[in-house]
Amino acid sequence: GPFRGEINVKHKELTLFVGALYSGRFQVELGNEFNPQPGQYSVLDKQEDRSYYAADGSIIQGGAVNNPYGKYWMDLGGNISIHTQTQDTGIGNAGLGSIKLNAVDARDVYHILSAGSQVTIR
């Protein structure tokens, strides 16, 4: 490392790099109304089994089957996060800033990107 990521919204891909060297590519799903400002972000926080705080004030505990964040969650700031795609498509849209990865890819990306890693959204 340090690793950095680039998210291509049009192609729904997260590409990882070490410096200028390609390190891997992952398919992502985006929240239904995903519309962040293109630009540079940083991984501000990382949590396993993070609780989900709904707009109506309810809380879904981390590790719960119906938690839209799944197992792995990374905060990019500006209400944007990268997290595990849940199996239940009815709860799959965890906020407008959701960048979702399947369970295996979410685990890998979570362990590759560290706090402070740069992530560019294009």
MILOVO-732443 format. One record per residue (C-alpha): residue number from 1; residue in one letter; y, x, z. Coordinates in Angstrom, 1 decimal, decimal comma. Example, Ala and Ser with C-alpha at 12.3 -4.5 7.8 and 13.67 -1.06 7.14 Angstrom:
<nodes>
<node k="1" r="A" yy="-4,5" xx="12,3" zz="7,8"/>
<node k="2" r="S" yy="-1,1" xx="13,7" zz="7,1"/>
</nodes>
This chain:
<nodes>
<node k="1" r="G" yy="0,0" xx="0,0" zz="0,0"/>
<node k="2" r="P" yy="2,6" xx="-1,1" zz="0,4"/>
<node k="3" r="F" yy="1,7" xx="-4,0" zz="-1,9"/>
<node k="4" r="R" yy="4,2" xx="-6,4" zz="-3,5"/>
<node k="5" r="G" yy="3,6" xx="-9,7" zz="-5,3"/>
<node k="6" r="E" yy="5,1" xx="-11,5" zz="-8,2"/>
<node k="7" r="I" yy="4,7" xx="-15,3" zz="-8,5"/>
<node k="8" r="N" yy="5,0" xx="-16,7" zz="-12,1"/>
<node k="9" r="V" yy="5,7" xx="-20,4" zz="-11,6"/>
<node k="10" r="K" yy="5,2" xx="-21,3" zz="-15,2"/>
<node k="11" r="H" yy="1,7" xx="-19,7" zz="-15,4"/>
<node k="12" r="K" yy="0,8" xx="-20,5" zz="-11,7"/>
<node k="13" r="E" yy="-0,2" xx="-16,9" zz="-11,0"/>
<node k="14" r="L" yy="0,3" xx="-14,5" zz="-8,2"/>
<node k="15" r="T" yy="0,0" xx="-10,9" zz="-9,3"/>
<node k="16" r="L" yy="-0,2" xx="-8,0" zz="-6,9"/>
<node k="17" r="F" yy="1,0" xx="-4,4" zz="-7,4"/>
<node k="18" r="V" yy="1,0" xx="-1,1" zz="-5,6"/>
<node k="19" r="G" yy="4,3" xx="0,5" zz="-6,8"/>
<node k="20" r="A" yy="4,1" xx="-0,1" zz="-10,6"/>
<node k="21" r="L" yy="0,3" xx="-0,3" zz="-10,7"/>
<node k="22" r="Y" yy="-1,5" xx="-3,6" zz="-11,2"/>
<node k="23" r="S" yy="-3,8" xx="-4,5" zz="-8,3"/>
<node k="24" r="G" yy="-5,0" xx="-8,0" zz="-9,0"/>
<node k="25" r="R" yy="-4,2" xx="-11,6" zz="-10,2"/>
<node k="26" r="F" yy="-4,8" xx="-14,9" zz="-8,4"/>
<node k="27" r="Q" yy="-4,4" xx="-18,5" zz="-9,7"/>
<node k="28" r="V" yy="-2,1" xx="-20,6" zz="-7,5"/>
<node k="29" r="E" yy="-1,3" xx="-24,3" zz="-7,1"/>
<node k="30" r="L" yy="2,2" xx="-25,4" zz="-6,3"/>
<node k="31" r="G" yy="3,6" xx="-28,2" zz="-4,2"/>
<node k="32" r="N" yy="4,4" xx="-31,4" zz="-6,1"/>
<node k="33" r="E" yy="8,1" xx="-30,7" zz="-6,1"/>
<node k="34" r="F" yy="8,0" xx="-26,9" zz="-5,9"/>
<node k="35" r="N" yy="11,4" xx="-25,7" zz="-7,0"/>
<node k="36" r="P" yy="12,5" xx="-22,6" zz="-5,2"/>
<node k="37" r="Q" yy="15,3" xx="-20,3" zz="-6,4"/>
<node k="38" r="P" yy="13,9" xx="-17,5" zz="-8,4"/>
<node k="39" r="G" yy="14,4" xx="-14,2" zz="-6,6"/>
<node k="40" r="Q" yy="13,2" xx="-11,7" zz="-4,1"/>
<node k="41" r="Y" yy="11,5" xx="-12,8" zz="-0,9"/>
<node k="42" r="S" yy="9,7" xx="-11,0" zz="1,9"/>
<node k="43" r="V" yy="6,7" xx="-11,9" zz="4,0"/>
<node k="44" r="L" yy="8,4" xx="-12,8" zz="7,3"/>
<node k="45" r="D" yy="5,4" xx="-14,0" zz="9,3"/>
<node k="46" r="K" yy="1,7" xx="-14,3" zz="9,0"/>
<node k="47" r="Q" yy="-0,6" xx="-16,6" zz="11,0"/>
<node k="48" r="E" yy="-4,2" xx="-17,7" zz="11,0"/>
<node k="49" r="D" yy="-4,8" xx="-21,3" zz="11,8"/>
<node k="50" r="R" yy="-1,1" xx="-22,2" zz="12,1"/>
<node k="51" r="S" yy="-0,2" xx="-25,7" zz="13,3"/>
<node k="52" r="Y" yy="1,4" xx="-27,9" zz="10,7"/>
<node k="53" r="Y" yy="4,6" xx="-29,8" zz="11,8"/>
<node k="54" r="A" yy="5,1" xx="-32,9" zz="9,7"/>
<node k="55" r="A" yy="8,5" xx="-34,4" zz="8,8"/>
<node k="56" r="D" yy="7,6" xx="-37,4" zz="11,0"/>
<node k="57" r="G" yy="7,3" xx="-35,2" zz="14,1"/>
<node k="58" r="S" yy="3,6" xx="-35,2" zz="14,2"/>
<node k="59" r="I" yy="1,6" xx="-32,0" zz="14,7"/>
<node k="60" r="I" yy="-1,7" xx="-31,1" zz="13,1"/>
<node k="61" r="Q" yy="-3,3" xx="-28,3" zz="15,2"/>
<node k="62" r="G" yy="-4,3" xx="-25,1" zz="13,5"/>
<node k="63" r="G" yy="-8,0" xx="-25,1" zz="12,6"/>
<node k="64" r="A" yy="-8,1" xx="-28,9" zz="12,2"/>
<node k="65" r="V" yy="-9,9" xx="-30,1" zz="9,1"/>
<node k="66" r="N" yy="-6,8" xx="-32,1" zz="8,0"/>
<node k="67" r="N" yy="-4,3" xx="-29,2" zz="8,5"/>
<node k="68" r="P" yy="-2,7" xx="-28,7" zz="5,1"/>
<node k="69" r="Y" yy="-2,1" xx="-25,0" zz="5,7"/>
<node k="70" r="G" yy="-5,8" xx="-24,2" zz="5,9"/>
<node k="71" r="K" yy="-6,9" xx="-20,9" zz="7,5"/>
<node k="72" r="Y" yy="-4,2" xx="-18,5" zz="6,3"/>
<node k="73" r="W" yy="-0,4" xx="-19,0" zz="6,2"/>
<node k="74" r="M" yy="2,4" xx="-16,6" zz="5,2"/>
<node k="75" r="D" yy="6,1" xx="-17,4" zz="5,5"/>
<node k="76" r="L" yy="8,4" xx="-16,2" zz="2,7"/>
<node k="77" r="G" yy="11,5" xx="-17,9" zz="4,2"/>
<node k="78" r="G" yy="13,6" xx="-20,6" zz="2,7"/>
<node k="79" r="N" yy="10,9" xx="-23,2" zz="3,5"/>
<node k="80" r="I" yy="8,4" xx="-21,4" zz="1,1"/>
<node k="81" r="S" yy="5,0" xx="-20,4" zz="2,2"/>
<node k="82" r="I" yy="1,7" xx="-19,1" zz="0,7"/>
<node k="83" r="H" yy="-1,3" xx="-20,7" zz="2,3"/>
<node k="84" r="T" yy="-4,9" xx="-21,8" zz="1,8"/>
<node k="85" r="Q" yy="-5,5" xx="-24,8" zz="-0,5"/>
<node k="86" r="T" yy="-7,3" xx="-27,4" zz="1,5"/>
<node k="87" r="Q" yy="-10,4" xx="-29,1" zz="0,2"/>
<node k="88" r="D" yy="-8,9" xx="-32,6" zz="0,8"/>
<node k="89" r="T" yy="-6,6" xx="-33,1" zz="-2,2"/>
<node k="90" r="G" yy="-5,0" xx="-36,0" zz="-0,3"/>
<node k="91" r="I" yy="-3,4" xx="-33,5" zz="2,1"/>
<node k="92" r="G" yy="-3,0" xx="-30,7" zz="-0,4"/>
<node k="93" r="N" yy="0,8" xx="-30,9" zz="-0,7"/>
<node k="94" r="A" yy="1,9" xx="-29,2" zz="2,5"/>
<node k="95" r="G" yy="5,6" xx="-29,2" zz="1,8"/>
<node k="96" r="L" yy="7,8" xx="-28,6" zz="-1,2"/>
<node k="97" r="G" yy="7,6" xx="-24,9" zz="-0,9"/>
<node k="98" r="S" yy="3,8" xx="-24,6" zz="-1,0"/>
<node k="99" r="I" yy="2,1" xx="-21,9" zz="-2,9"/>
<node k="100" r="K" yy="-1,6" xx="-22,5" zz="-2,4"/>
<node k="101" r="L" yy="-4,6" xx="-20,3" zz="-3,0"/>
<node k="102" r="N" yy="-8,3" xx="-21,1" zz="-2,8"/>
<node k="103" r="A" yy="-10,0" xx="-20,1" zz="0,5"/>
<node k="104" r="V" yy="-11,4" xx="-16,7" zz="-0,8"/>
<node k="105" r="D" yy="-8,2" xx="-15,7" zz="-2,5"/>
<node k="106" r="A" yy="-6,0" xx="-16,8" zz="0,4"/>
<node k="107" r="R" yy="-8,1" xx="-14,6" zz="2,7"/>
<node k="108" r="D" yy="-7,8" xx="-11,6" zz="0,4"/>
<node k="109" r="V" yy="-4,0" xx="-12,0" zz="-0,2"/>
<node k="110" r="Y" yy="-3,5" xx="-12,5" zz="3,6"/>
<node k="111" r="H" yy="-5,1" xx="-9,2" zz="4,3"/>
<node k="112" r="I" yy="-3,5" xx="-7,3" zz="1,4"/>
<node k="113" r="L" yy="0,2" xx="-8,4" zz="1,9"/>
<node k="114" r="S" yy="1,7" xx="-7,2" zz="5,2"/>
<node k="115" r="A" yy="4,8" xx="-8,4" zz="7,0"/>
<node k="116" r="G" yy="7,7" xx="-7,1" zz="5,1"/>
<node k="117" r="S" yy="5,9" xx="-7,1" zz="1,7"/>
<node k="118" r="Q" yy="8,2" xx="-8,1" zz="-1,2"/>
<node k="119" r="V" yy="7,3" xx="-11,2" zz="-3,2"/>
<node k="120" r="T" yy="9,3" xx="-12,0" zz="-6,3"/>
<node k="121" r="I" yy="9,3" xx="-15,6" zz="-7,6"/>
<node k="122" r="R" yy="10,0" xx="-16,0" zz="-11,4"/>
</nodes>
